[in-house]
Amino acid sequence: MILTQDFEFLPQIDTLSLKMGFKTPHLGDSKDWNKKVPVLFVRAGLDNVPNLNQAFNNFYAKALNQNLPITLINYSNGLHGFDLYNDNDTTSQIIKTTLDF
């Protein structure tokens, strides 16, 4: 899970992570991120996990500011877990693009 710059949601994210059985990864300063590794972001516009898209948007903005090699797929009508819940052409295309990446 991705954190906001000021770590505003860290307690909530850590709690959600523990409930889901994993530990929250903590990133270092964005200026130290590896600029040689391409990253694919897939965003579900209708994601209802508290704070997820807000944190995602912050992370993506930092990646842009660092001029990282990034690709974004924004599924504006996608729900959290759309690969399981939205059986349609858009989902199929996003899965294919992800595997190709």
Secondary structure, DSSP 8 states (H G I E B T S, - for coil): ----TT-TTHHHHHHHHHHHT--------GGGS-SSS-EEEEEETT--STTHHHHHHHHHHHHHHTT--EEEEEETT--TTHHHH--SHHHHHHHHHHHH-
